């Protein structure tokens, strides 16, 4: 089994780390998660950015947090 990864969210507008928003069991899964989150952020015009990190660094990012990606997203 491969080393798990975490997805970390940053708010570039306020220059703050929001914390861990997802966990993945492979790099491919982590990249898919980031692509999905990035699509929603781009659609909303959000300043959130997502990065994949090795799970061994999880303690650097604090507890998991909830980020509501759909709060301003309206379906056409």
N, C-alpha and C positions, 0 to 999 in steps of 0.2 A: 504494500500500500504506500502511496506517495505521501509526502509531508503535506499536511493541511495548510491552507493559505487563508488569510483574512483580507477583507476589502475594507479600506478605511476611507471615510468621507472627510473632505476639507471644504470649508466655505471660503472661497477666495476673496469675497467682498469684505469679510471681517477678519480674514487671515487667521482663522481658527480651525482646529481639528475637531470634528464632531464626534469622532470615535469609530468603532467597528460597526459596520452595517450588515456584513454578511461573512459567512465562512464557506470555504470551498475545499473539496478533497483533492482537486487537481488544478494545475495551472489553466488548463482548457476551460474548466468549469468557472474558475475565477475570472477569466477574460470574458466569458459569456455574461456573467453577472455584471461586470463593469460596463460592457457594451449596452446592456439593457438599462442600467441606471443612467448612463451617459445620454442615451436616446431621450429618456424622460426629462433629464436636466436641460438638454438642448431645446426640446420642444417647449418647455416652460420658460426658457430664458433664465434659468437658474445659474447662480454662481458656484454651485456645488461641483466638485471634482472628486473622482474616485481613483484609488490606487491599490494595487495588489501588494501585500507584504507577506512574508513568511510568518507562520503562526507563532514562532519562537519570539517574535517581537511584540506580541499582543499586549504584554504588560505595559508597554510604552504608551498605549493608546487609551488606557482606562477601560471602564466597563462598556459593554455593548450599549448602543444608543438607538433610539428609534428616530428615523428621519422619514417624514411623510412626503414621499416624492410626488404624490398626486394632488397635493393641497391646492395648487393653482392650475392644474391641467384640465382643460375642458375638451371633451371629445367633439369633433366637428359634426 
